[in-house]
């Protein structure tokens, strides 16, 4: 049921919407939110978010976070990674375009990048080194 290293890395590299989880407050469950992410097999995973967002503040405080991605067809499969933050840097037009191109049709990328720049404002890129992995392919249940 567990995926091989190559299978799990290849699956994580696909453009799934991730569920990011990070410790937030001592008396609360982890903050869990959907998020776009970027990952190349063997490398670091990165996300883009607002510099003062709740998730950015929580990630800075915790120093680590996790992301889980899943699908239900053609088989039920998931990969979860958790690891330390390796860097937080200002976002850029190039990174914004890279992320948008990963998730949107080519004819929508420019409009989204412009929306992000004009409506959402500054961003930061938060990088994480996958350290702990969980994965499974449960077949076609």
C-alpha positions as CSV (number, residue, x, y, z in Angstrom):
1,X,0.0,0.0,0.0
2,X,2.8,2.5,0.7
3,X,4.3,4.2,-2.3
4,X,7.9,3.8,-3.3
5,X,10.1,6.9,-3.0
6,X,9.8,7.5,-6.8
7,X,6.0,7.1,-6.8
8,X,5.5,9.4,-3.8
9,X,7.8,12.1,-5.2
10,X,6.2,11.9,-8.6
11,X,2.7,12.1,-7.1
12,X,3.7,15.1,-4.9
13,X,5.1,16.8,-8.0
14,X,1.6,16.7,-9.7
15,X,-0.5,19.8,-9.4
16,X,-2.8,18.8,-6.5
17,X,-4.3,21.3,-4.1
18,X,-2.5,20.7,-0.8
19,X,-3.9,20.8,2.7
20,X,-1.3,22.7,4.7
21,X,-1.3,22.1,8.4
22,X,0.8,24.0,11.0
23,X,0.8,24.3,14.8
24,X,-1.0,27.5,15.6
25,X,-1.9,27.9,19.3
26,X,-1.2,25.6,22.2
27,X,-4.9,25.1,23.0
28,X,-6.0,24.7,19.4
29,X,-5.8,22.0,16.7
30,X,-3.4,22.8,13.9
31,X,-4.3,25.5,11.4
32,X,-5.3,23.6,8.2
33,X,-5.9,25.4,4.9
34,X,-6.0,24.5,1.2
35,X,-3.0,25.9,-0.7
36,X,-1.2,25.7,-4.0
37,X,2.4,24.4,-3.8
38,X,5.4,23.6,-6.0
39,X,7.6,20.6,-5.7
40,X,10.3,18.9,-7.9
41,X,11.2,15.3,-7.0
42,X,14.3,15.3,-4.8
43,X,14.0,19.0,-4.0
44,X,12.3,21.3,-1.6
45,X,8.6,22.1,-1.6
46,X,7.5,25.8,-1.6
47,X,4.4,27.8,-1.1
48,X,3.5,31.4,-1.7
49,X,1.4,33.4,0.7
50,X,1.0,36.8,2.3
51,X,3.9,38.0,4.5
52,X,1.5,38.7,7.4
53,X,-1.0,35.9,6.9
54,X,-2.0,33.7,9.8
55,X,-0.3,30.8,8.1
56,X,2.9,32.7,7.6
57,X,2.9,33.8,11.3
58,X,2.2,30.2,12.4
59,X,4.9,28.7,10.1
60,X,7.5,31.3,11.4
61,X,6.7,30.4,15.0
62,X,6.6,26.6,14.5
63,X,9.6,26.4,12.1
64,X,7.9,23.6,10.2
65,X,4.7,22.6,8.5
66,X,3.1,19.7,6.6
67,X,1.2,19.3,3.4
68,X,-1.1,16.4,2.4
69,X,-2.3,15.9,-1.1
70,X,-4.8,13.3,-2.3
71,X,-6.9,12.0,-5.2
72,X,-9.8,9.5,-5.4
73,X,-9.5,8.4,-9.1
74,X,-8.3,6.3,-10.7
75,X,-7.3,4.9,-7.3
76,X,-7.4,6.4,-3.7
77,X,-3.9,7.7,-3.2
78,X,-2.3,10.3,-0.8
79,X,1.1,11.7,0.1
80,X,1.8,13.7,3.2
81,X,5.1,15.4,3.9
82,X,6.3,17.3,6.9
83,X,9.6,19.1,7.5
84,X,11.5,22.2,8.5
85,X,11.3,25.6,6.9
86,X,14.5,26.1,5.0
87,X,13.8,29.7,3.9
88,X,11.4,32.6,3.7
89,X,12.1,35.1,1.0
90,X,10.1,37.8,-0.8
91,X,7.8,36.6,-3.6
92,X,8.6,37.5,-7.2
93,X,6.8,37.9,-10.5
94,X,8.7,34.8,-11.8
95,X,7.5,32.6,-8.8
96,X,4.0,33.9,-9.2
97,X,4.0,33.0,-12.8
98,X,5.5,29.6,-12.1
99,X,2.8,28.7,-9.6
100,X,-0.1,30.1,-11.7
101,X,1.2,28.1,-14.7
102,X,1.2,24.9,-12.6
103,X,-2.5,25.2,-11.7
104,X,-4.2,27.3,-14.4
105,X,-4.8,27.0,-18.2
106,X,-2.2,29.0,-20.2
107,X,-4.7,31.6,-21.2
108,X,-5.5,32.4,-17.5
109,X,-2.0,32.8,-16.2
110,X,-1.4,36.4,-17.0
111,X,-4.7,37.6,-15.6
112,X,-4.1,35.7,-12.4
113,X,-0.6,37.1,-12.0
114,X,-2.0,40.6,-12.5
115,X,-4.8,39.9,-10.0
116,X,-2.3,38.6,-7.5
117,X,-0.1,41.6,-7.9
118,X,-2.8,44.3,-7.8
119,X,-5.3,42.8,-5.4
120,X,-3.4,40.4,-3.1
121,X,-0.2,42.5,-2.8
122,X,3.1,41.3,-1.5
123,X,3.9,37.6,-1.0
124,X,6.6,35.5,0.5
125,X,7.9,32.2,-0.6
126,X,8.2,29.6,2.2
127,X,10.4,26.6,1.4
128,X,10.3,23.3,3.3
129,X,12.6,20.3,3.1
130,X,10.4,17.1,3.1
131,X,11.7,15.1,6.1
132,X,8.9,12.8,7.1
133,X,6.7,11.1,4.5
134,X,3.4,9.1,4.7
135,X,1.9,7.7,1.6
136,X,-0.5,5.0,0.4
137,X,-2.4,3.8,-2.7
138,X,-5.5,2.1,-1.4
139,X,-6.5,0.7,-4.8
140,X,-9.8,1.4,-6.4
141,X,-12.2,1.1,-3.5
